[in-house]
């Protein structure tokens, strides 16, 4: 299968290229970049030297439609919505990694992002949380890859929320991310001298990923779910660790909930439920795994769920490839068999 990557020189685009070079059934045919037209991708990311040395092209929708079957759009929020309709119109399958098609509710998207220029496609897109939505993804021509924080949060919470095992109010998501979550664009807050030896919360009470998590949990619960979401910036390159607190709606022990998680994710290739330890970034960074640990505080009838992912892989490029595999009717795992880099 021949694919194109639109916006190939950001961190997500570069990860897509790196992972897809190891995919036995995929050939990267076209890569585009507004900033580096004519430059070899291996000059921008020298780790690709001798592996993939193709040049970045200007965006040409007609050429992409003619030469490729699937397009990954690794573009900023608000930019994808102008490109994706052109690709869908020409019969391509599209996996969009921006936030532009993640929401079912137009008003929610526009409240947190900007006015949407192609709202008609919101209903046609499928939310690409692979472990939860695999059947719909298989039949979809437009998949909206989830955000990195929502991936870690939803995989941890969906089993409990969907089955009304926790109260729908009072959920707290306390999440920490490495600096690559902010993308490649320079900003003062992600400079080495600002982050090294530091740890801080940001966008407290107004991070837009809260709305994404709330919408998907509310759809699973068929009722409004409200939560507190606080993101933090780690002095690390990559990885997300989310610590989540929720009040139990019934009496359950740690062992009972762990058994329940095992049943819920039975057969899931990339979700690991840890029985006797709690997740750490070292277990997952460099891989497409999401590790989940569960602990019940019986005195407070509260459950604490901890999840860990690599934000650039399971939270972005890896999940996009997992969705590609589903859309193509393949096993989920090609291109994604890397083990986490413990050291």
N, C-alpha and C positions, 0 to 999 in steps of 0.2 A: 504494500500500500504506500502510495506517495502522499506526503503531507507537506504543508507549508506552515511556517511560523511567522506570524505578523507581529513585529515588535521583538525581534530576536536578541537584542543586545542588553536588555534589562536583566536583572538577576533571574527572574522566572523564565525568560526566553532562553537564557544560557543554560539553565538547568534542564529545560526541555530538550535542548540539543544534546547535552551530555548524556542524558538518560536514553534518548531515542537512538543514539549511535550504538547502543547495546541491545536494541530491540530487533529480534530476528526477522520480523515481518514488516518492518517499516523503513522507508527511505525518505530522508529529509531532502526535498526537491528544491524548495524556495525558502529563503529567509529574507525578511525585510527589516529595514531600520531607517527612519528619517534622518537620524544623526550621523550614520556611518555608511552612507551609500557608497559602494565601490570598495569598501574595506573588507579584508578577509576577517571572518569571525575569529580565526585563530590569532590574528594580530590584536584583537580586543581581549580575548580570553586565551592566553598562550597555552593553557592546559589542553586545548583542543588541537595543537600543532601536530600535523601528520595524521590526524584522525578525521577531522573535517575542516577543510581549508577554503570552503566556498565563500563567495563574496556576498555581502549584503546588497539587496536590491531595493529600489524604490517600490512602493506599493503599486501593483498593477493587478486589479481585481480580475480582469479578463485573462491574464496569463495564469494567475492562481487557479481560476476555474477550469482552464484548459489543461493544466499540467498536474493538478493534484485533486485528491478526493476528499481530504479533510484539512481544515484550516484551524490552527490554534491562534486565537487572538490574545496576545499578551500585551495589551494596551492599557493606558490609564483609564480610570472611570470617566465616563463622559465622552471618550473618544471612540470606544468600541461601538457604541450605539449608532454611529454614523457609518461604520464599515460592515458590521455584521449583517444588516438587511441586504446589502449588495451581494454578499457571499451566499446567503440563504436563497435569495432570488435566483441565483445561477446554479442551484442544485447541490452546493457543497454541504457536507456535514461540518458543523462548527462547534468547537469547544472554546467558550469564552472565559477568560480568567479574570476579567474585571468584575465589578459589582453591578453592571448594567442590566443583567437579566436574571439576577438571583431572587428577585421579589415577585410575589404574585400580586401584591397590592401596589398599584401605581402611586397612590398618595403617600404611602410609606417611603417608597424610593425617592420621590421628589422632595419629601420633607428632609431627608438625610443627605441627598446628593444634589441633583439639579433637575431641571425640566427634561423629561424623556422625549427624544425625537422619534422613537419607534415603539410606542407602547403596545402596538398590536402584536408584537413578538413576545411580550411577557407571557401571554397565555400559551404560546407554542413552545416555549423553552421548558426544559426539565432541570430541576435543581440537582446538581451532580454530587450529592453525598452518596458515594458508591455503595456503601454497606446498607444504606437505608432505602435507596431508590433504584436499585439495579434493574428491575423489570422495566420501568419507564425509560431509563437511560438506554437500554438495548434498542428501544423502538424510536428513539428521538433523533432528530436531525440538528437540534440546537441544545447543547448542554451548558448550563451556567455553573462553572466551578465554584464551590463555596469559598468563602474567605478562610484564612488560616485560623484565626481565633474561633470562628464558628465551627470549623471542623473539629478542633479539639474539644470544644464545649458540647456540641451536639452529640458526638459519638459517646461522650460520657453520660449525657442526660437522657437521650432518647429512650433507652430501655425502661427507665423509671417513669418518665413523664407520659409516654404513650400508654402505659398500663396503670396510670393513676396511683403509683406507689409513693409519690411525693406530693406535697401541697403545691398548688400552682402559683402561689405568691410567696415572696420571701427568699427566693433562690438567689444565691450570691456566687458570682463567677469572679475569682481573683486570678488573673492570668498574667504570665510574664513571657516576653518574647525577646529573641535576639534582634540585633540591629538591622539585619537584612529584611525584616518585616516592613521596614520603611521604604524599601526600594533602593535603587542605585543613585537616585537624584540627591545631590548634596544638600545638607541642611545642618545648621549649627548643632541641633540636638543630637545628631548621630555622629559627629566628629569623634575621633579616637580620644582626644583630650577631654571631651565632655562625658564620654561613656565609661572609659577605663577606670576601674575602681569606684564606680558610681552605680546607683540603683534608684530608679525613680518611677513614680506613677505619672501618667499623662492622659489627657483628654478624659479626666474624671467626670463621670455622669453624662458625657455627651459623645462617646465613641460610637460611630455609626454601626459597628458590628453588633452592638447590643440589639438594634432593631432587626437585624438578620436572624440572630439567635431566637429572639422573641417570636418572630413570625413563624419560623419553622416549628418551634415547640408548641405554639398555639394551634397550628394546623394538626399536629400529632395528638394534642389533647382535645381538640375540637372546642376549645374555650381559651379565653385570654390567659396567657402566661406572662407574668411580669418578673423581671429580675434586675439585680444590680450587677453591673459589669464594670470592673476596674482593670485596665491594662497597665502593665509595667514594662519598662525597658531594662533588659539585662545587659551587663557588660560582656556580651558574647555575640558571636556572629549569627548563630542560627539556633533554632529550637524554640518550642513553646511548652511551658508547663502551666497547666490550669488546675487550681484547687477550688473545688466547687462545694458549696454547702446548701443543703436542702432539708426541710422538715419532712419526716416520714409521715405518710397518711395512714400507716398501719404498723403494727409491731413486726419488725424483721431484724434478724441478727446479721452480723457481718457475713457469716458463712452462708446464710440463706441468699443474701444478695449476690455474693460472688458466684454461687451456683446458678442464680438467675441470669447473670451476665454471660456466663459460659453458654447457657442455653440460647440466649438471644443472639449471640454472635457465633453460634455453631456453624462452621463452614466458612467463616469470614477469613480471607487469606491474610489480611493486614491489620486485624485487631487482636491484640494479645491481652488477656485478662490475667493479671498477676495475683497469685494466691497468697503468697507469704512475704511479699515485699511490695514497696510502692515505686511507681515510675520515677525515672530520672532521665534527664536529657541525654546522658551518656549511653543509655540503652537504645535510643531511637535516631539520634542525629546521623545523617547519611543514609537513612532507610525510608521506606514508605510505611513503616509501622506506626500504629497508634497503640500505646500501652495504657492500660487502665487499671487502677487500684481502688479498692473500696474499703471504707471503715465506718462502722456504725457507732455513734456515741449514744449508748442506751439511756444514760441519765437524761439526756436532752431529746431523745427520740429523733435524732438528726443523723443524716448520712453525709459523709465527706467523700467525695469522689476526686481522684487525682488522675489527670490524663497528660500524656506527653507525646509530642510529634515533632518532626522536623518541619518548620514552617515553609521551607522552599520545596519540600518533596511531598509528604502527605498533605501539607497545607496548601499546595499549589501545583507544581509541575508533575509530581508523582501521581497525585489524584487525577490530574488531567489525562495522564497516560492510562491510568486504571479505567477512566471513563471511555477513552478511545478503545481499549480492549473490549469493553462491554458493548459499545456501539458496533464494533466489527464482528461480534459474535465469537470472539476468542476467549480463552482462559484469561482471568484477570491479571496474571502475573508476568507475562513477557515484558522485559525492559525494567522490571521492578524488583529483582531478586537480590539487590544489594543488602548486606547485613550492616547494621549500625556500626559507626566508628567509635568504639569504646574509648580509644586513646586519641 
